[in-house]
Amino acid sequence: MANHDAPQVVTVEQRQKAYAAGYQTKAACDSIEYSSFIDRRENLTAKKTAMSINETLSYATEQTSQEMGTYRFLMINYKLWSVAIPSIAAQLVIMLVETISMMFVGRLNDTFAIAGVGLAIIFMNVTTMVPLSGLNSAISVLAAVAYGKKDFAECERVLQRGRILCLIATVPLFFIAISCGSIMTAMGVEEEVANHSQNYSYFFFFALASHCQFDCYRSYLNSTGQ
C-alpha cells in the first residue's frame, strides 16, 4: 500500500521550467499592458488632434463669418451711398441755383428786388417744386419695385408715364407761377416787391419745367442703381 503522505521531490529541472513559465507569463502580461498603454495613448492623441482640428475649423468658420459679415456690411453701405450721393448732389445743385440767384440780385443794391426774389423763391418752392418733386419720388418708388422684379419693360413704362404726368402737371402750375404777383399783392405785399417776384417766378418756371424732365431721369436712374 503506497504512502500518500510522503513528500514529493521536485527536481531542479522542474523548478527551472516553472520559473521559465512564470517569467514568460509575466512578460506576456507586461507586453499586453504595454500594448494597452500604447493604444490608450494613441486614442488620446487622436482625440486631441480631432479636438484641435475642430477648434481650428470652428475658429476659421467664425473668422470667415465675421469677414463675410463685414463684406456684406460694406457692400450694402456702398450700394446705399451709390444711390444716395447722386440724390444729395442734385439737391445741393438745386439749392445752389437759388443761392446764386440771390447773390446776383444782391449785386443790384436794390432792396425791393432782393425782397421780391426771396419771396418768389419761397413761393415757387411751395407751389411748383414740391408737387413736381413728389411726382418724381413716385417714379423712383415704382421704378425700384419694377427693377426689383426684373421687369425692365415696366421700368421704362414708369419712366415714360412719369414724364407725361410731370408735363401735364406743369400746365396748372404755370398759371400759378404767372399769378405770383397778383397773389403777393392780394397778401399785402408792396407792388414793387410783387413785380420783382412776378418777373423772377415767370422766368424761373421755364427753367423748372425743363429741370422736371431731367429730374424724372435722375429718379429713374437712382432707383435702378445706375
DONU-276947 format. One record per atom (N, C-alpha, C): atom name; x negated, y negated, z negated. Coordinates in steps of 0.001 Angstrom, whole numbers, plus 500000, padded with zeros to 6 digits. Example, Ala and Ser with C-alpha at 12.3 -4.5 7.8 and 13.67 -1.06 7.14 Angstrom:
<gulos>
+-------+--------+--------+--------+
| atome |     xx |     yy |     zz |
+-------+--------+--------+--------+
|     N | 486810 | 505690 | 492200 |
|    CA | 487700 | 504500 | 492200 |
|     C | 486800 | 503300 | 492200 |
|     N | 487150 | 502250 | 492920 |
|    CA | 486330 | 501060 | 492860 |
|     C | 487100 | 499970 | 492130 |
+-------+--------+--------+--------+
</gulos>
This chain:
<gulos>
+-------+--------+--------+--------+
| atome |     xx |     yy |     zz |
+-------+--------+--------+--------+
|     N | 499139 | 501202 | 500000 |
|    CA | 500000 | 500000 | 500000 |
|     C | 499117 | 498768 | 500000 |
|     N | 499387 | 497841 | 500972 |
|    CA | 498493 | 496676 | 501131 |
|     C | 498741 | 495670 | 500043 |
|     N | 497701 | 494971 | 499689 |
|    CA | 497781 | 493939 | 498655 |
|     C | 498007 | 492590 | 499327 |
|     N | 499261 | 492026 | 499149 |
|    CA | 499575 | 490748 | 499816 |
|     C | 499045 | 489559 | 499052 |
|     N | 498657 | 489727 | 497805 |
|    CA | 498185 | 488594 | 497015 |
|     C | 496723 | 488286 | 497243 |
|     N | 496080 | 489067 | 498096 |
|    CA | 494647 | 488838 | 498340 |
|     C | 494468 | 487595 | 499171 |
|     N | 493503 | 486753 | 498833 |
|    CA | 493273 | 485516 | 499604 |
|     C | 492786 | 485805 | 501009 |
|     N | 493325 | 484961 | 501988 |
|    CA | 492900 | 485120 | 503372 |
|     C | 491593 | 484376 | 503597 |
|     N | 490739 | 485022 | 504321 |
|    CA | 489423 | 484449 | 504592 |
|     C | 489504 | 483677 | 505899 |
|     N | 489152 | 482355 | 505850 |
|    CA | 489137 | 481504 | 507042 |
|     C | 487704 | 481357 | 507493 |
|     N | 487482 | 481715 | 508697 |
|    CA | 486124 | 481660 | 509214 |
|     C | 485785 | 480237 | 509645 |
|     N | 484513 | 480035 | 509843 |
|    CA | 484022 | 478717 | 510290 |
|     C | 484561 | 478386 | 511660 |
|     N | 484660 | 479378 | 512499 |
|    CA | 485158 | 479155 | 513861 |
|     C | 486600 | 478694 | 513844 |
|     N | 487395 | 479288 | 512953 |
|    CA | 488794 | 478882 | 512847 |
|     C | 488915 | 477447 | 512337 |
|     N | 488037 | 477100 | 511371 |
|    CA | 488054 | 475723 | 510864 |
|     C | 487692 | 474717 | 511959 |
|     N | 486716 | 475050 | 512770 |
|    CA | 486302 | 474151 | 513846 |
|     C | 487431 | 473957 | 514858 |
|     N | 488115 | 475078 | 515151 |
|    CA | 489232 | 474974 | 516088 |
|     C | 490352 | 474101 | 515511 |
|     N | 490612 | 474282 | 514202 |
|    CA | 491658 | 473470 | 513566 |
|     C | 491286 | 471992 | 513569 |
|     N | 489990 | 471699 | 513228 |
|    CA | 489529 | 470305 | 513270 |
|     C | 489638 | 469725 | 514681 |
|     N | 489267 | 470529 | 515681 |
|    CA | 489321 | 470056 | 517070 |
|     C | 490758 | 469769 | 517497 |
|     N | 491673 | 470681 | 517090 |
|    CA | 493091 | 470469 | 517440 |
|     C | 493634 | 469217 | 516760 |
|     N | 493261 | 469009 | 515493 |
|    CA | 493714 | 467802 | 514798 |
|     C | 493153 | 466538 | 515420 |
|     N | 491895 | 466587 | 515809 |
|    CA | 491270 | 465419 | 516448 |
|     C | 491955 | 465090 | 517762 |
|     N | 492253 | 466141 | 518559 |
|    CA | 492930 | 465919 | 519836 |
|     C | 494326 | 465336 | 519623 |
|     N | 494997 | 465878 | 518578 |
|    CA | 496340 | 465338 | 518286 |
|     C | 496264 | 463868 | 517895 |
|     N | 495289 | 463524 | 517041 |
|    CA | 495111 | 462123 | 516642 |
|     C | 494762 | 461243 | 517833 |
|     N | 493895 | 461749 | 518714 |
|    CA | 493520 | 460977 | 519905 |
|     C | 494719 | 460761 | 520811 |
|     N | 495548 | 461824 | 520933 |
|    CA | 496748 | 461689 | 521765 |
|     C | 497699 | 460655 | 521179 |
|     N | 497863 | 460688 | 519857 |
|    CA | 498736 | 459697 | 519200 |
|     C | 498199 | 458288 | 519380 |
|     N | 496859 | 458146 | 519222 |
|    CA | 496255 | 456821 | 519428 |
|     C | 496450 | 456345 | 520858 |
|     N | 496321 | 457271 | 521811 |
|    CA | 496498 | 456897 | 523215 |
|     C | 497924 | 456446 | 523487 |
|     N | 498881 | 457174 | 522887 |
|    CA | 500292 | 456799 | 523071 |
|     C | 500566 | 455432 | 522460 |
|     N | 500029 | 455194 | 521248 |
|    CA | 500220 | 453895 | 520608 |
|     C | 499574 | 452780 | 521421 |
|     N | 498387 | 453047 | 521962 |
|    CA | 497701 | 452040 | 522771 |
|     C | 498501 | 451732 | 524042 |
|     N | 499029 | 452790 | 524692 |
|    CA | 499840 | 452583 | 525893 |
|     C | 501100 | 451785 | 525565 |
|     N | 501705 | 452112 | 524415 |
|    CA | 502895 | 451365 | 523998 |
|     C | 502560 | 449906 | 523727 |
|     N | 501387 | 449661 | 523119 |
|    CA | 500951 | 448287 | 522860 |
|     C | 500725 | 447531 | 524164 |
|     N | 500096 | 448213 | 525123 |
|    CA | 499856 | 447581 | 526428 |
|     C | 501178 | 447246 | 527108 |
|     N | 502136 | 448176 | 527030 |
|    CA | 503444 | 447929 | 527647 |
|     C | 504153 | 446748 | 526989 |
|     N | 504095 | 446705 | 525640 |
|    CA | 504738 | 445584 | 524949 |
|     C | 504081 | 444260 | 525316 |
|     N | 502741 | 444284 | 525392 |
|    CA | 502035 | 443051 | 525745 |
|     C | 502372 | 442612 | 527167 |
|     N | 502460 | 443566 | 528101 |
|    CA | 502810 | 443227 | 529474 |
|     C | 504237 | 442693 | 529559 |
|     N | 505144 | 443322 | 528791 |
|    CA | 506527 | 442828 | 528782 |
|     C | 506604 | 441414 | 528220 |
|     N | 505847 | 441167 | 527137 |
|    CA | 505829 | 439832 | 526547 |
|     C | 505248 | 438810 | 527514 |
|     N | 504164 | 439208 | 528205 |
|    CA | 503558 | 438311 | 529198 |
|     C | 504527 | 438021 | 530338 |
|     N | 505245 | 439068 | 530782 |
|    CA | 506219 | 438884 | 531859 |
|     C | 507345 | 437957 | 531425 |
|     N | 507811 | 438133 | 530161 |
|    CA | 508864 | 437253 | 529659 |
|     C | 508389 | 435809 | 529589 |
|     N | 507140 | 435616 | 529085 |
|    CA | 506602 | 434255 | 529012 |
|     C | 506468 | 433648 | 530407 |
|     N | 506014 | 434483 | 531360 |
|    CA | 505878 | 433989 | 532733 |
|     C | 507236 | 433608 | 533313 |
|     N | 508238 | 434472 | 533063 |
|    CA | 509588 | 434175 | 533559 |
|     C | 510134 | 432905 | 532923 |
|     N | 509907 | 432747 | 531601 |
|    CA | 510366 | 431539 | 530928 |
|     C | 509661 | 430315 | 531479 |
|     N | 508353 | 430447 | 531740 |
|    CA | 507601 | 429322 | 532298 |
|     C | 508116 | 428958 | 533684 |
|     N | 508408 | 429995 | 534492 |
|    CA | 508934 | 429737 | 535834 |
|     C | 510300 | 429066 | 535753 |
|     N | 511148 | 429572 | 534839 |
|    CA | 512478 | 428975 | 534682 |
|     C | 512393 | 427528 | 534209 |
|     N | 511483 | 427267 | 533260 |
|    CA | 511313 | 425895 | 532789 |
|     C | 510807 | 424998 | 533912 |
|     N | 509868 | 425530 | 534705 |
|    CA | 509340 | 424741 | 535825 |
|     C | 510429 | 424445 | 536845 |
|     N | 511227 | 425490 | 537163 |
|    CA | 512317 | 425286 | 538116 |
|     C | 513356 | 424315 | 537568 |
|     N | 513651 | 424442 | 536266 |
|    CA | 514618 | 423531 | 535654 |
|     C | 514112 | 422095 | 535688 |
|     N | 512845 | 421896 | 535379 |
|    CA | 512259 | 420549 | 535409 |
|     C | 512247 | 420005 | 536832 |
|     N | 511864 | 420888 | 537791 |
|    CA | 511835 | 420439 | 539185 |
|     C | 513238 | 420081 | 539666 |
|     N | 514230 | 420895 | 539260 |
|    CA | 515611 | 420604 | 539646 |
|     C | 516080 | 419288 | 539042 |
|     N | 515724 | 419070 | 537775 |
|    CA | 516107 | 417817 | 537118 |
|     C | 515453 | 416622 | 537791 |
|     N | 514162 | 416756 | 538109 |
|    CA | 513469 | 415656 | 538783 |
|     C | 514066 | 415393 | 540155 |
|     N | 514379 | 416494 | 540872 |
|    CA | 514979 | 416334 | 542197 |
|     C | 516339 | 415656 | 542102 |
|     N | 517122 | 416044 | 541086 |
|    CA | 518433 | 415418 | 540896 |
|     C | 518289 | 413928 | 540603 |
|     N | 517308 | 413586 | 539756 |
|    CA | 517087 | 412174 | 539455 |
|     C | 516652 | 411407 | 540700 |
|     N | 515752 | 412020 | 541480 |
|    CA | 515290 | 411351 | 542697 |
|     C | 516430 | 411192 | 543697 |
|     N | 517259 | 412243 | 543830 |
|    CA | 518393 | 412149 | 544744 |
|     C | 519391 | 411103 | 544261 |
|     N | 519594 | 411041 | 542923 |
|    CA | 520485 | 410020 | 542390 |
|     C | 519965 | 408618 | 542665 |
|     N | 518658 | 408431 | 542472 |
|    CA | 518052 | 407130 | 542769 |
|     C | 518160 | 406801 | 544248 |
|     N | 517940 | 407816 | 545098 |
|    CA | 518021 | 407607 | 546547 |
|     C | 519441 | 407211 | 546955 |
|     N | 520441 | 407939 | 546412 |
|    CA | 521830 | 407600 | 546733 |
|     C | 522174 | 406195 | 546247 |
|     N | 521694 | 405850 | 545039 |
|    CA | 521958 | 404514 | 544492 |
|     C | 521377 | 403440 | 545403 |
|     N | 520137 | 403657 | 545855 |
|    CA | 519503 | 402673 | 546730 |
|     C | 520209 | 402591 | 548073 |
|     N | 520611 | 403757 | 548606 |
|    CA | 521291 | 403754 | 549894 |
|     C | 522645 | 403057 | 549797 |
|     N | 523377 | 403310 | 548698 |
|    CA | 524670 | 402643 | 548519 |
|     C | 524476 | 401138 | 548405 |
|     N | 523474 | 400723 | 547609 |
|    CA | 523203 | 399290 | 547482 |
|     C | 522782 | 398690 | 548814 |
|     N | 521973 | 399454 | 549585 |
|    CA | 521540 | 398959 | 550891 |
|     C | 522739 | 398749 | 551813 |
|     N | 523664 | 399736 | 551813 |
|    CA | 524843 | 399602 | 552665 |
|     C | 525726 | 398442 | 552211 |
|     N | 525872 | 398299 | 550891 |
|    CA | 526685 | 397191 | 550383 |
|     C | 526070 | 395845 | 550747 |
|     N | 524751 | 395737 | 550555 |
|    CA | 524093 | 394473 | 550875 |
|     C | 524094 | 394212 | 552379 |
|     N | 523983 | 395280 | 553186 |
|    CA | 524013 | 395093 | 554638 |
|     C | 525357 | 394551 | 555100 |
|     N | 526417 | 394854 | 554340 |
|    CA | 527734 | 394304 | 554663 |
|     C | 527932 | 392939 | 554013 |
|     N | 527403 | 392768 | 552805 |
|    CA | 527666 | 391540 | 552052 |
|     C | 526847 | 390356 | 552564 |
|     N | 525602 | 390596 | 552954 |
|    CA | 524723 | 389489 | 553346 |
|     C | 525288 | 388692 | 554525 |
|     N | 525766 | 389336 | 555613 |
|    CA | 526355 | 388519 | 556693 |
|     C | 527550 | 387693 | 556237 |
|     N | 528388 | 388259 | 555350 |
|    CA | 529544 | 387501 | 554850 |
|     C | 529095 | 386305 | 554020 |
|     N | 528087 | 386533 | 553177 |
|    CA | 527560 | 385430 | 552365 |
|     C | 526976 | 384339 | 553256 |
|     N | 526221 | 384768 | 554277 |
|    CA | 525615 | 383792 | 555189 |
|     C | 526690 | 382999 | 555933 |
|     N | 527761 | 383688 | 556352 |
|    CA | 528835 | 382989 | 557068 |
|     C | 529513 | 381951 | 556177 |
|     N | 529775 | 382317 | 554925 |
|    CA | 530399 | 381358 | 554008 |
|     C | 529489 | 380164 | 553738 |
|     N | 528190 | 380430 | 553619 |
|    CA | 527252 | 379327 | 553412 |
|     C | 527215 | 378394 | 554615 |
|     N | 527291 | 378975 | 555813 |
|    CA | 527284 | 378146 | 557022 |
|     C | 528540 | 377272 | 557075 |
|     N | 529688 | 377852 | 556701 |
|    CA | 530929 | 377061 | 556690 |
|     C | 530822 | 375895 | 555707 |
|     N | 530288 | 376186 | 554528 |
|    CA | 530103 | 375113 | 553547 |
|     C | 529074 | 374099 | 554039 |
|     N | 528079 | 374580 | 554786 |
|    CA | 527053 | 373671 | 555297 |
|     C | 527636 | 372694 | 556308 |
|     N | 528614 | 373150 | 557095 |
|    CA | 529267 | 372253 | 558059 |
|     C | 529930 | 371082 | 557336 |
|     N | 530641 | 371389 | 556262 |
|    CA | 531302 | 370327 | 555500 |
|     C | 530283 | 369392 | 554861 |
|     N | 529182 | 369966 | 554367 |
|    CA | 528146 | 369132 | 553741 |
|     C | 527507 | 368195 | 554757 |
|     N | 527222 | 368726 | 555952 |
|    CA | 526613 | 367895 | 556999 |
|     C | 527578 | 366787 | 557428 |
|     N | 528858 | 367120 | 557503 |
|    CA | 529855 | 366093 | 557867 |
|     C | 529845 | 364948 | 556860 |
|     N | 529825 | 365286 | 555582 |
|    CA | 529799 | 364248 | 554552 |
|     C | 528503 | 363446 | 554598 |
|     N | 527383 | 364105 | 554913 |
|    CA | 526101 | 363394 | 554991 |
|     C | 526106 | 362377 | 556131 |
|     N | 526644 | 362762 | 557291 |
|    CA | 526668 | 361838 | 558423 |
|     C | 527646 | 360690 | 558175 |
|     N | 528785 | 361018 | 557579 |
|    CA | 529750 | 359951 | 557282 |
|     C | 529193 | 359011 | 556224 |
|     N | 528424 | 359562 | 555279 |
|    CA | 527833 | 358722 | 554243 |
|     C | 526851 | 357706 | 554789 |
|     N | 526235 | 357989 | 555942 |
|    CA | 525292 | 357038 | 556540 |
|     C | 526001 | 355835 | 557164 |
|     N | 527318 | 355903 | 557283 |
|    CA | 528060 | 354765 | 557838 |
|     C | 528243 | 353641 | 556829 |
|     N | 527990 | 353952 | 555540 |
|    CA | 528167 | 352963 | 554465 |
|     C | 529591 | 352412 | 554440 |
|     N | 530546 | 353308 | 554714 |
|    CA | 531958 | 352920 | 554724 |
|     C | 532678 | 353784 | 553685 |
|     N | 533096 | 353161 | 552600 |
|    CA | 533738 | 353923 | 551526 |
|     C | 535073 | 354521 | 551969 |
|     N | 535788 | 353813 | 552847 |
|    CA | 537067 | 354345 | 553326 |
|     C | 536853 | 355600 | 554171 |
|     N | 535798 | 355578 | 554991 |
|    CA | 535503 | 356748 | 555830 |
|     C | 535097 | 357943 | 554968 |
|     N | 534268 | 357673 | 553952 |
|    CA | 533851 | 358765 | 553065 |
|     C | 535057 | 359366 | 552348 |
|     N | 535932 | 358505 | 551842 |
|    CA | 537124 | 358994 | 551146 |
|     C | 538051 | 359746 | 552097 |
|     N | 538206 | 359193 | 553320 |
|    CA | 539096 | 359841 | 554288 |
|     C | 538590 | 361213 | 554709 |
|     N | 537287 | 361322 | 554968 |
|    CA | 536722 | 362618 | 555375 |
|     C | 536798 | 363621 | 554228 |
|     N | 536531 | 363151 | 553012 |
|    CA | 536631 | 364055 | 551861 |
|     C | 538037 | 364613 | 551693 |
|     N | 539042 | 363736 | 551829 |
|    CA | 540429 | 364205 | 551741 |
|     C | 540788 | 365125 | 552906 |
|     N | 540275 | 364810 | 554086 |
|    CA | 540578 | 365643 | 555257 |
|     C | 539975 | 367040 | 555115 |
|     N | 538773 | 367120 | 554554 |
|    CA | 538147 | 368434 | 554354 |
|     C | 538987 | 369291 | 553409 |
|     N | 539438 | 368675 | 552313 |
|    CA | 540288 | 369414 | 551371 |
|     C | 541602 | 369822 | 552037 |
|     N | 542186 | 368901 | 552790 |
|    CA | 543461 | 369176 | 553457 |
|     C | 543322 | 370312 | 554469 |
|     N | 542255 | 370283 | 555262 |
|    CA | 542058 | 371315 | 556282 |
|     C | 541733 | 372666 | 555655 |
|     N | 540998 | 372643 | 554563 |
|    CA | 540693 | 373915 | 553895 |
|     C | 541965 | 374602 | 553400 |
|     N | 542867 | 373795 | 552825 |
|    CA | 544081 | 374374 | 552232 |
|     C | 545081 | 374784 | 553302 |
|     N | 545265 | 373946 | 554310 |
|    CA | 546356 | 374175 | 555266 |
|     C | 545962 | 375028 | 556466 |
|     N | 544685 | 375078 | 556825 |
|    CA | 544294 | 375805 | 558048 |
|     C | 543279 | 376919 | 557782 |
|     N | 542232 | 376622 | 557054 |
|    CA | 541177 | 377617 | 556886 |
|     C | 541627 | 378788 | 556023 |
|     N | 542396 | 378511 | 554982 |
|    CA | 542851 | 379599 | 554098 |
|     C | 543755 | 380584 | 554834 |
|     N | 544778 | 380133 | 555584 |
|    CA | 545593 | 381114 | 556328 |
|     C | 544793 | 381911 | 557358 |
|     N | 543907 | 381224 | 558087 |
|    CA | 543123 | 381935 | 559095 |
|     C | 542138 | 382910 | 558452 |
|     N | 541556 | 382526 | 557342 |
|    CA | 540653 | 383443 | 556634 |
|     C | 541413 | 384658 | 556106 |
|     N | 542668 | 384447 | 555675 |
|    CA | 543484 | 385575 | 555225 |
|     C | 543762 | 386557 | 556347 |
|     N | 544062 | 386049 | 557543 |
|    CA | 544279 | 386933 | 558686 |
|     C | 543016 | 387717 | 559024 |
|     N | 541884 | 387049 | 558979 |
|    CA | 540631 | 387738 | 559284 |
|     C | 540288 | 388780 | 558224 |
|     N | 540659 | 388516 | 556980 |
|    CA | 540447 | 389520 | 555932 |
|     C | 541291 | 390763 | 556188 |
|     N | 542515 | 390561 | 556691 |
|    CA | 543356 | 391706 | 557045 |
|     C | 542718 | 392515 | 558170 |
|     N | 542109 | 391830 | 559126 |
|    CA | 541399 | 392533 | 560198 |
|     C | 540279 | 393383 | 559622 |
|     N | 539554 | 392819 | 558676 |
|    CA | 538437 | 393547 | 558070 |
|     C | 538912 | 394821 | 557379 |
|     N | 540020 | 394728 | 556631 |
|    CA | 540524 | 395899 | 555899 |
|     C | 541021 | 396970 | 556862 |
|     N | 541853 | 396575 | 557826 |
|    CA | 542419 | 397552 | 558761 |
|     C | 541341 | 398191 | 559631 |
|     N | 540364 | 397401 | 560049 |
|    CA | 539275 | 397955 | 560857 |
|     C | 538420 | 398915 | 560041 |
|     N | 538211 | 398605 | 558763 |
|    CA | 537425 | 399502 | 557908 |
|     C | 538137 | 400835 | 557709 |
|     N | 539470 | 400802 | 557543 |
|    CA | 540238 | 402046 | 557387 |
|     C | 540155 | 402885 | 558658 |
|     N | 540332 | 402238 | 559809 |
|    CA | 540257 | 402974 | 561074 |
|     C | 538854 | 403511 | 561325 |
|     N | 537849 | 402737 | 560955 |
|    CA | 536463 | 403195 | 561144 |
|     C | 536150 | 404371 | 560230 |
|     N | 536716 | 404355 | 559015 |
|    CA | 536516 | 405486 | 558115 |
|     C | 537134 | 406761 | 558649 |
|     N | 538225 | 406650 | 559406 |
|    CA | 538860 | 407814 | 560029 |
|     C | 538211 | 408196 | 561358 |
|     N | 537182 | 407474 | 561761 |
|    CA | 536501 | 407703 | 563042 |
|     C | 537439 | 407471 | 564235 |
|     N | 538429 | 406602 | 564025 |
|    CA | 539359 | 406259 | 565102 |
|     C | 538893 | 404938 | 565711 |
|     N | 537944 | 405028 | 566642 |
|    CA | 537328 | 403827 | 567200 |
|     C | 538287 | 403071 | 568128 |
|     N | 539201 | 403806 | 568750 |
|    CA | 540195 | 403125 | 569594 |
|     C | 541095 | 402234 | 568743 |
|     N | 541459 | 402717 | 567560 |
|    CA | 542274 | 401908 | 566649 |
|     C | 541510 | 400678 | 566175 |
|     N | 540201 | 400820 | 565981 |
|    CA | 539375 | 399664 | 565598 |
|     C | 539458 | 398563 | 566648 |
|     N | 539377 | 398953 | 567921 |
|    CA | 539459 | 397957 | 568989 |
|     C | 540851 | 397325 | 569042 |
|     N | 541879 | 398146 | 568827 |
|    CA | 543240 | 397590 | 568827 |
|     C | 543433 | 396598 | 567685 |
|     N | 542884 | 396918 | 566526 |
|    CA | 542976 | 395997 | 565387 |
|     C | 542297 | 394673 | 565713 |
|     N | 541127 | 394738 | 566342 |
|    CA | 540403 | 393515 | 566702 |
|     C | 541208 | 392671 | 567686 |
|     N | 541738 | 393297 | 568731 |
|    CA | 542478 | 392546 | 569738 |
|     C | 543763 | 391950 | 569165 |
|     N | 544474 | 392727 | 568352 |
|    CA | 545695 | 392202 | 567731 |
|     C | 545380 | 391074 | 566761 |
|     N | 544280 | 391208 | 566050 |
|    CA | 543884 | 390148 | 565131 |
|     C | 543564 | 388854 | 565855 |
|     N | 542876 | 388963 | 566982 |
|    CA | 542565 | 387759 | 567762 |
|     C | 543839 | 387090 | 568267 |
|     N | 544790 | 387905 | 568730 |
|    CA | 546048 | 387342 | 569233 |
|     C | 546833 | 386669 | 568108 |
|     N | 546882 | 387326 | 566942 |
|    CA | 547599 | 386738 | 565808 |
|     C | 546964 | 385421 | 565373 |
|     N | 545627 | 385386 | 565332 |
|    CA | 544950 | 384136 | 564958 |
|     C | 545224 | 383038 | 565977 |
|     N | 545260 | 383429 | 567258 |
|    CA | 545551 | 382437 | 568291 |
|     C | 546973 | 381905 | 568154 |
|     N | 547919 | 382789 | 567848 |
|    CA | 549307 | 382348 | 567646 |
|     C | 549419 | 381471 | 566401 |
|     N | 548676 | 381838 | 565354 |
|    CA | 548756 | 381079 | 564101 |
|     C | 548203 | 379674 | 564240 |
|     N | 547307 | 379454 | 565200 |
|    CA | 546737 | 378113 | 565362 |
|     C | 547754 | 377110 | 565904 |
|     N | 548833 | 377594 | 566520 |
|    CA | 549822 | 376665 | 567100 |
|     C | 550530 | 375856 | 566013 |
|     N | 551161 | 376484 | 565014 |
|    CA | 551776 | 375658 | 563952 |
|     C | 550747 | 374910 | 563120 |
|     N | 549556 | 375515 | 562955 |
|    CA | 548523 | 374829 | 562179 |
|     C | 548034 | 373575 | 562896 |
|     N | 548101 | 373573 | 564237 |
|    CA | 547694 | 372385 | 564988 |
|     C | 548615 | 371214 | 564672 |
|     N | 549905 | 371478 | 564604 |
|    CA | 550849 | 370396 | 564291 |
|     C | 550658 | 369899 | 562860 |
|     N | 550265 | 370792 | 561971 |
|    CA | 549968 | 370351 | 560601 |
|     C | 548732 | 369459 | 560589 |
|     N | 547718 | 369836 | 561402 |
|    CA | 546475 | 369066 | 561430 |
|     C | 546690 | 367663 | 561989 |
|     N | 547482 | 367551 | 563057 |
|    CA | 547687 | 366220 | 563648 |
|     C | 548642 | 365376 | 562801 |
|     N | 549280 | 365995 | 561833 |
|    CA | 550155 | 365246 | 560917 |
|     C | 549447 | 364882 | 559622 |
|     N | 548125 | 365073 | 559587 |
|    CA | 547368 | 364820 | 558364 |
|     C | 547524 | 363371 | 557902 |
|     N | 547404 | 362420 | 558846 |
|    CA | 547512 | 361011 | 558477 |
|     C | 548877 | 360674 | 557904 |
|     N | 549927 | 361188 | 558558 |
|    CA | 551285 | 360907 | 558074 |
|     C | 551513 | 361510 | 556694 |
|     N | 550977 | 362706 | 556481 |
|    CA | 551142 | 363353 | 555175 |
|     C | 550397 | 362569 | 554098 |
|     N | 549189 | 362092 | 554442 |
|    CA | 548417 | 361309 | 553478 |
|     C | 549139 | 360005 | 553129 |
|     N | 549684 | 359354 | 554160 |
|    CA | 550405 | 358098 | 553914 |
|     C | 551634 | 358337 | 553042 |
|     N | 552330 | 359437 | 553305 |
|    CA | 553515 | 359757 | 552501 |
|     C | 553153 | 360054 | 551053 |
|     N | 551936 | 360491 | 550818 |
|    CA | 551493 | 360793 | 549457 |
|     C | 550928 | 359575 | 548749 |
|     N | 550937 | 358404 | 549427 |
|    CA | 550497 | 357169 | 548788 |
|     C | 549059 | 356805 | 549044 |
|     N | 548395 | 357470 | 549995 |
|    CA | 547013 | 357143 | 550328 |
|     C | 546998 | 355882 | 551186 |
|     N | 545971 | 355045 | 551011 |
|    CA | 545855 | 353819 | 551800 |
|     C | 545802 | 354162 | 553286 |
|     N | 546342 | 353262 | 554089 |
|    CA | 546477 | 353533 | 555520 |
|     C | 545123 | 353711 | 556203 |
|     N | 544136 | 352911 | 555828 |
|    CA | 542815 | 353036 | 556466 |
|     C | 542164 | 354374 | 556128 |
|     N | 542296 | 354804 | 554879 |
|    CA | 541762 | 356116 | 554486 |
|     C | 542506 | 357225 | 555216 |
|     N | 543836 | 357069 | 555351 |
|    CA | 544633 | 358079 | 556056 |
|     C | 544245 | 358163 | 557526 |
|     N | 543902 | 357018 | 558140 |
|    CA | 543482 | 357037 | 559547 |
|     C | 542175 | 357802 | 559726 |
|     N | 541226 | 357599 | 558812 |
|    CA | 539972 | 358358 | 558891 |
|     C | 540227 | 359856 | 558685 |
|     N | 541130 | 360179 | 557790 |
|    CA | 541471 | 361591 | 557581 |
|     C | 542094 | 362190 | 558833 |
|     N | 542958 | 361395 | 559499 |
|    CA | 543611 | 361878 | 560717 |
|     C | 542589 | 362142 | 561820 |
|     N | 541660 | 361228 | 562005 |
|    CA | 540652 | 361396 | 563056 |
|     C | 539774 | 362626 | 562800 |
|     N | 539351 | 362786 | 561561 |
|    CA | 538473 | 363922 | 561249 |
|     C | 539212 | 365251 | 561419 |
|     N | 540436 | 365335 | 560899 |
|    CA | 541179 | 366596 | 560980 |
|     C | 541530 | 366944 | 562422 |
|     N | 541764 | 365946 | 563253 |
|    CA | 542105 | 366199 | 564660 |
|     C | 540939 | 366865 | 565387 |
|     N | 539758 | 366306 | 565252 |
|    CA | 538605 | 366876 | 565959 |
|     C | 538102 | 368158 | 565287 |
|     N | 538252 | 368207 | 563970 |
|    CA | 537781 | 369402 | 563267 |
|     C | 538630 | 370629 | 563607 |
|     N | 539906 | 370410 | 563948 |
|    CA | 540778 | 371551 | 564219 |
|     C | 540319 | 372324 | 565447 |
|     N | 539863 | 371631 | 566484 |
|    CA | 539418 | 372336 | 567695 |
|     C | 538183 | 373193 | 567403 |
|     N | 537309 | 372671 | 566561 |
|    CA | 536159 | 373489 | 566154 |
|     C | 536616 | 374679 | 565317 |
|     N | 537637 | 374452 | 564483 |
|    CA | 538137 | 375534 | 563636 |
|     C | 538818 | 376620 | 564460 |
|     N | 539516 | 376236 | 565530 |
|    CA | 540194 | 377224 | 566373 |
|     C | 539192 | 378158 | 567042 |
|     N | 538094 | 377597 | 567538 |
|    CA | 537063 | 378454 | 568147 |
|     C | 536334 | 379273 | 567087 |
|     N | 536136 | 378674 | 565921 |
|    CA | 535482 | 379410 | 564836 |
|     C | 536342 | 380586 | 564379 |
|     N | 537647 | 380445 | 564448 |
|    CA | 538542 | 381525 | 564034 |
|     C | 538339 | 382764 | 564900 |
|     N | 538178 | 382569 | 566211 |
|    CA | 537928 | 383715 | 567091 |
|     C | 536580 | 384369 | 566778 |
|     N | 535596 | 383546 | 566508 |
|    CA | 534297 | 384101 | 566111 |
|     C | 534403 | 384857 | 564789 |
|     N | 535204 | 384333 | 563869 |
|    CA | 535337 | 384976 | 562564 |
|     C | 536038 | 386328 | 562676 |
|     N | 536898 | 386477 | 563682 |
|    CA | 537519 | 387791 | 563921 |
|     C | 536458 | 388836 | 564229 |
|     N | 535530 | 388493 | 565104 |
|    CA | 534448 | 389425 | 565430 |
|     C | 533559 | 389677 | 564219 |
|     N | 533311 | 388629 | 563442 |
|    CA | 532469 | 388807 | 562255 |
|     C | 533106 | 389781 | 561271 |
|     N | 534399 | 389612 | 561021 |
|    CA | 535092 | 390513 | 560100 |
|     C | 535089 | 391943 | 560625 |
|     N | 535279 | 392080 | 561926 |
|    CA | 535292 | 393418 | 562532 |
|     C | 533929 | 394090 | 562411 |
|     N | 532876 | 393363 | 562727 |
|    CA | 531533 | 393944 | 562675 |
|     C | 531113 | 394251 | 561241 |
|     N | 531469 | 393390 | 560307 |
|    CA | 531132 | 393660 | 558906 |
|     C | 531849 | 394899 | 558381 |
|     N | 533102 | 395063 | 558760 |
|    CA | 533872 | 396212 | 558269 |
|     C | 533368 | 397524 | 558842 |
|     N | 532751 | 397488 | 560015 |
|    CA | 532213 | 398708 | 560626 |
|     C | 530730 | 398889 | 560343 |
|     N | 530167 | 398032 | 559511 |
|    CA | 528772 | 398187 | 559112 |
|     C | 527779 | 397857 | 560197 |
|     N | 528132 | 396991 | 561139 |
|    CA | 527227 | 396645 | 562234 |
|     C | 526675 | 395244 | 562033 |
+-------+--------+--------+--------+
</gulos>
